[in-house]
Amino acid sequence: MRLPFDRSPRGYDVVVVGAPYDSGASYRPGARFGPRAIRSESGLIHGVGIDRGPGTFDLIRCVDAGDLDLTPFNMQIGMDSAQRGLEQLLEHNAALLMLGGDHSMTLAALRATAAKHGRLAVLHLDAHSDTNPPFYGGEYHHGTPFRHAIEEKLIDPHQTIQIGIRGHNPRPDSLDYARGHGVRIVTADEFAAHSAESAAALVHSVVGDSPLYVSVDIDVVDPAFAPGTGTPAPGGPSSREILALLRAVGALHPVGFDVMEVSPLYDHGGITAILATEIAAELLYQYARAHHPEGKRP
């Protein structure tokens, strides 16, 4: 997004950081190249959004801190390295926007963000609940981050809402863990039956005014709009519907974000990376709205 580059940023509102990692992917690999592809397309984002008033970067200070240095060979080392790197960034800056990378890295971001802000509310947009147990000997795969986060008390499951859930699961009871702990699950069919405005109202009722972490797995969007991802699931929301829903974030108390699971190996014409860039830009704008009232418009 033509932001300045600083490997050791201090005093910024939001730091953009890449997590080039896909050792937690269970199906298609390639998400380690996601941050590079998103940055490549992000040069399109500049100026001021239509009917938005002040530009995002006139309201908040943002910087690109480059990528985390992550091993592709060991899940435990990769997770620990990511957590340390993100904690160091949050020590001197207000918030993070992480670009993935597979969704296992969200656990590192939740650990770092909860260490700064306390227990978090979560808005999680995804085709999958990601509350599965470890399998194939992998403790930190991309289907586990929110289960770990609940068990580690990083997030409040009663203030967690997952939207877009659909597709196939390993077992018939795959959603029982999340629902049994109080997570509000909105399936893709349920989301389609309501407007983005009513879904936004539901989000607000669930997360309240608590510090909010927003995690967007790009596979929440129907693969017609986002084919470049590791576990595509047909029957999802459109890109327009997801962007409309994210406009509710500015009325909440966001403290951290991620956009995950972009796999350019399966992308066509860069459309998935372009969408990820637009989602990232929307999240930055909503952070500006939430923390700088002069950015709000009727």
C-alpha positions in Angstrom: 0.0 0.0 0.0 3.1 2.2 -0.5 3.7 2.4 3.2 7.1 3.1 4.6 9.3 0.1 5.5 10.8 -0.3 9.0 12.1 -3.6 10.5 12.0 -2.1 14.0 9.0 0.2 14.1 8.1 2.3 17.1 5.1 4.5 17.8 2.8 3.4 15.0 -0.9 2.8 15.2 -0.8 -0.4 13.0 2.1 -2.4 11.9 1.7 -4.6 8.8 3.7 -7.8 9.1 3.9 -11.0 6.9 3.8 -14.6 8.2 5.2 -16.6 5.3 4.4 -20.0 6.6 2.4 -23.0 5.5 3.7 -26.0 7.4 0.4 -26.2 9.1 -1.6 -26.6 5.9 -3.5 -29.9 5.5 -4.3 -29.8 1.8 -2.9 -27.4 -0.7 0.4 -25.7 0.2 1.6 -22.3 -1.0 0.3 -19.9 1.6 3.9 -19.1 2.6 3.9 -17.0 -0.6 0.7 -15.2 0.4 2.3 -12.1 2.0 4.5 -11.5 -1.1 1.5 -11.8 -3.4 -0.7 -9.5 -1.3 2.1 -6.9 -1.2 2.5 -7.1 -4.9 -1.1 -6.3 -5.6 -1.4 -3.7 -2.8 0.1 -0.9 -4.9 -3.4 -0.5 -6.2 -4.5 0.8 -2.8 -3.8 4.5 -2.6 -5.7 7.8 -2.3 -9.0 8.0 -0.5 -11.9 5.5 -0.6 -15.1 6.7 -2.2 -17.4 8.6 0.2 -15.1 7.9 3.1 -13.9 11.3 4.1 -10.3 11.6 5.3 -7.9 9.0 4.0 -6.8 6.1 6.2 -3.2 7.2 6.4 -4.2 10.7 7.2 -5.8 9.4 10.3 -3.4 6.7 11.5 0.3 6.0 11.3 1.0 2.7 9.5 4.2 0.9 8.5 5.3 -2.3 6.8 7.7 -4.3 9.1 8.4 -6.9 6.5 8.0 -10.7 7.2 8.6 -12.7 10.4 11.6 -15.1 10.1 9.9 -18.5 10.3 11.3 -22.0 9.9 9.3 -24.2 7.5 10.5 -27.4 9.2 9.2 -27.4 12.8 5.7 -26.3 14.0 6.8 -25.6 17.6 9.8 -23.5 16.6 7.7 -21.6 14.0 5.0 -20.8 16.5 7.4 -19.7 19.2 9.4 -17.5 16.7 6.2 -15.9 15.4 4.9 -15.2 18.9 8.2 -13.6 20.0 8.4 -11.5 16.9 4.8 -10.2 17.2 5.2 -9.5 20.9 8.3 -7.4 20.2 6.3 -5.4 17.6 3.4 -4.8 20.0 5.8 -3.7 22.7 6.3 -0.5 20.8 3.2 -0.2 18.6 -0.5 -0.2 19.1 -1.8 -2.9 16.8 -0.9 -5.5 14.2 -2.3 -6.5 10.8 -0.8 -9.9 9.9 -0.7 -11.2 6.3 -0.6 -15.0 6.0 0.4 -17.6 5.7 -1.7 -20.5 7.0 -4.1 -20.0 9.8 -2.0 -21.7 12.4 -0.1 -18.4 12.8 -3.2 -16.7 14.1 -2.5 -18.4 17.5 0.8 -16.6 17.7 -1.0 -13.3 17.0 -3.7 -14.0 19.6 -1.1 -14.8 22.2 0.8 -11.6 21.5 -2.3 -9.5 21.3 -3.9 -11.0 24.5 -0.6 -10.3 26.3 -1.1 -6.6 25.6 -4.8 -6.2 25.9 -6.1 -9.1 28.0 -8.7 -11.7 27.0 -10.1 -10.9 23.6 -13.4 -11.0 21.7 -13.1 -12.4 18.2 -14.7 -11.9 14.9 -13.6 -14.9 12.8 -14.6 -15.1 9.1 -13.9 -18.5 7.7 -15.3 -21.6 5.9 -14.0 -23.6 8.8 -14.3 -23.3 12.6 -10.6 -24.1 13.2 -11.4 -25.7 16.6 -10.2 -29.2 15.8 -7.8 -31.1 17.9 -4.2 -31.9 16.7 -3.9 -34.7 14.2 -1.2 -36.5 12.2 1.1 -35.5 15.1 0.7 -31.8 14.3 0.0 -29.7 17.4 -0.2 -26.4 15.5 -1.9 -27.0 12.2 -4.3 -24.6 10.5 -7.4 -26.3 11.9 -6.4 -25.7 15.6 -5.8 -22.0 16.4 -9.1 -21.2 18.0 -9.2 -24.4 20.0 -5.8 -23.5 21.5 -6.9 -20.0 22.1 -10.0 -21.1 24.0 -8.0 -23.6 26.1 -5.3 -21.0 26.8 -8.0 -18.4 27.8 -6.7 -16.0 25.2 -10.2 -15.4 23.9 -13.6 -15.4 25.5 -15.7 -18.0 23.6 -18.9 -16.3 24.6 -17.6 -13.2 22.8 -16.5 -15.1 19.7 -18.5 -15.3 16.5 -17.5 -17.4 13.5 -19.2 -16.5 10.2 -19.3 -18.3 6.9 -18.8 -21.9 8.2 -19.6 -24.6 5.7 -18.2 -27.5 3.7 -17.0 -30.9 4.9 -15.5 -31.9 8.2 -13.6 -35.0 9.4 -16.4 -36.0 11.8 -20.1 -35.2 12.3 -19.3 -33.6 15.7 -16.7 -31.2 14.3 -18.5 -28.1 15.5 -19.5 -29.5 18.9 -16.4 -28.2 20.6 -17.0 -24.6 19.5 -20.7 -24.6 20.2 -20.2 -26.4 23.5 -17.9 -23.6 24.7 -20.3 -20.9 23.7 -19.0 -19.8 20.3 -21.7 -18.3 18.1 -21.5 -20.0 14.7 -23.2 -18.4 11.7 -23.1 -20.9 8.8 -22.8 -19.7 5.2 -26.5 -20.6 4.7 -27.6 -18.6 7.7 -25.5 -15.6 6.6 -27.0 -15.8 3.2 -30.5 -15.6 4.7 -29.8 -12.3 6.3 -28.4 -8.9 5.3 -24.9 -7.7 6.1 -26.5 -5.1 8.3 -28.3 -7.7 10.4 -25.2 -9.8 10.6 -23.3 -6.7 11.8 -25.8 -6.2 14.5 -25.3 -9.8 15.6 -21.6 -9.3 15.7 -22.0 -6.2 17.9 -24.3 -8.1 20.3 -21.8 -10.9 20.6 -18.5 -9.0 21.0 -19.7 -5.9 22.8 -17.1 -3.3 23.6 -14.3 -5.8 24.5 -10.9 -5.6 22.8 -11.6 -7.3 19.4 -9.4 -9.4 17.2 -10.6 -9.8 13.6 -9.3 -12.9 11.7 -10.2 -13.3 8.0 -9.4 -16.6 6.3 -9.7 -15.8 2.6 -11.5 -19.1 2.1 -14.6 -17.6 3.8 -15.3 -16.1 0.4 -16.7 -18.3 -2.3 -13.9 -19.7 -4.5 -15.5 -18.0 -7.5 -14.1 -14.8 -6.0 -11.1 -16.3 -4.2 -9.7 -19.5 -5.8 -6.2 -19.0 -4.5 -6.5 -20.7 -1.1 -5.6 -24.0 0.5 -9.0 -25.5 1.4 -11.6 -23.9 -0.9 -15.3 -24.5 -0.1 -18.0 -23.6 -2.6 -21.2 -21.9 -1.4 -19.7 -19.0 0.5 -20.3 -15.3 0.6 -19.3 -12.9 -2.2 -16.4 -10.5 -1.8 -18.9 -7.6 -1.7 -20.8 -9.3 1.2 -17.7 -9.8 3.3 -16.4 -6.2 2.7 -19.9 -4.9 3.7 -19.8 -6.9 6.9 -16.3 -5.7 7.8 -17.6 -2.1 7.8 -19.1 -2.9 11.1 -15.7 -3.2 12.7 -15.2 0.6 13.0 -18.1 0.7 15.5 -16.3 -1.8 17.8 -13.0 -1.8 19.6 -10.5 -3.5 17.3 -7.0 -4.1 18.5 -5.6 -6.6 16.0 -6.2 -8.2 12.6 -5.1 -10.8 10.2 -5.8 -11.9 6.6 -4.8 -15.5 6.1 -4.5 -18.5 3.7 -3.8 -16.8 0.4 -2.1 -19.3 -1.8 -1.0 -17.7 -5.0 -0.1 -21.1 -6.6 -3.8 -21.6 -7.1 -4.8 -18.0 -7.9 -5.9 -16.7 -11.3 -5.0 -13.3 -12.4 -4.2 -12.4 -8.8 -7.8 -12.0 -7.9 -7.5 -13.6 -4.5 -4.5 -11.5 -3.6 -6.3 -8.4 -4.8 -9.3 -9.3 -2.6 -7.0 -9.9 0.4 -5.5 -6.5 -0.2 -8.9 -4.9 -0.3 -9.9 -6.6 3.0 -6.6 -5.5 4.6 -7.3 -1.9 3.5 -10.9 -2.1 4.9 -9.6 -3.3 8.2 -7.1 -0.5 8.4 -9.8 2.0 7.6 -12.1 0.5 10.2 -9.3 0.8 12.8 -9.0 4.5 11.9 -12.8 4.9 12.3 -12.7 3.2 15.7 -9.8 5.0 17.2 -10.1 8.4 15.5 -13.7 9.8 15.6 -12.8 12.5 13.0 -12.7 9.7 10.4 -16.3 8.8 10.9 -19.0 10.0 8.5 -22.8 9.6 8.8 
